[in-house]
Amino acid sequence: MIMTTRKPVSVGEMLTAEFMEPMALTQTALADAMGVPRKHVNELCNNRRRITADTALILARVFGNSAEFWINTQTRNDLWDALNIPDRRERIDRARSIAA
């Protein structure tokens, strides 16, 4: 698997810079629109909470885009972390193919 050495934009960065800031949307206002506690949005914005399928569907409804957009943003970061965090990479590198 080939991935860039540059870490992809995080969910929190994407949410804040590309959606909330241009719309002058506060965390409280977004939480209200999403129907979740403000802490949930704060954790998303600060990359302390991952995007789940439910959250992706909610964000897609709120912003009028797709759940796949949010899931793919999370997945790109998860894959980058798995390949670039040394102890995780070592564990992955130990795996061997059993295909014939």
C-alpha positions in Angstrom: 0.0 0.0 0.0 1.4 3.4 -1.0 0.3 6.4 0.9 1.7 9.9 1.1 4.1 10.8 3.8 2.1 13.9 4.5 -0.6 13.4 7.1 -4.1 13.9 5.7 -6.4 16.7 6.9 -8.0 15.5 10.1 -11.8 15.4 10.6 -11.5 18.2 13.1 -9.5 20.4 10.8 -12.0 19.7 7.9 -15.0 20.3 10.1 -13.7 23.5 11.5 -11.9 25.1 8.6 -14.1 24.0 5.7 -17.5 24.0 7.3 -17.9 25.8 10.6 -15.6 28.8 10.0 -17.1 29.8 6.6 -20.6 29.5 8.0 -19.6 31.3 11.2 -21.0 28.3 13.1 -20.1 27.8 16.7 -19.7 24.5 18.4 -22.9 25.1 20.3 -24.9 25.9 17.2 -23.5 22.8 15.4 -24.3 20.6 18.4 -27.9 22.0 18.4 -28.2 21.3 14.6 -26.8 17.8 15.1 -28.9 17.0 18.2 -25.8 16.0 20.2 -24.2 17.5 23.3 -21.7 20.3 22.7 -19.0 18.1 24.1 -19.5 15.7 21.2 -18.8 18.5 18.7 -15.8 19.8 20.7 -14.3 16.3 20.7 -14.8 16.1 16.9 -13.2 19.5 16.4 -10.2 18.6 18.5 -9.7 15.1 17.1 -10.6 13.4 20.3 -13.6 11.6 18.9 -13.7 9.5 15.7 -16.4 9.7 13.1 -18.8 6.8 13.4 -21.4 5.8 10.9 -24.1 7.6 12.9 -22.1 10.8 13.2 -21.3 10.6 9.5 -24.9 10.4 8.6 -25.8 13.2 11.0 -23.0 15.5 9.6 -24.1 14.6 6.0 -27.7 15.7 6.8 -26.6 18.9 8.6 -24.2 20.0 5.8 -25.9 18.5 2.8 -23.0 16.3 1.7 -22.5 12.5 2.0 -21.8 10.2 4.9 -19.1 8.7 2.7 -17.3 12.0 2.7 -17.0 12.0 6.5 -16.2 8.3 6.8 -13.5 8.5 4.1 -11.9 11.5 5.8 -11.8 9.4 9.0 -10.5 6.3 7.1 -7.7 8.2 5.4 -6.5 9.4 8.8 -6.8 5.9 10.4 -4.8 4.3 7.6 -2.1 7.0 7.7 -1.8 6.5 11.5 -1.6 2.7 11.1 1.2 3.1 8.6 3.1 5.9 10.3 2.9 5.2 14.0 6.0 3.0 14.6 4.5 0.4 17.0 1.4 0.0 14.8 3.5 -0.3 11.7 5.7 -3.0 13.3 2.6 -5.0 14.1 1.3 -4.7 10.6 4.7 -5.5 9.1 4.8 -8.8 11.0 1.7 -10.1 9.2 2.4 -12.6 6.3 0.2 -13.7 3.4 -1.3 -17.1 3.5 -2.6 -16.9 0.0 -1.5 -19.8 -2.2 
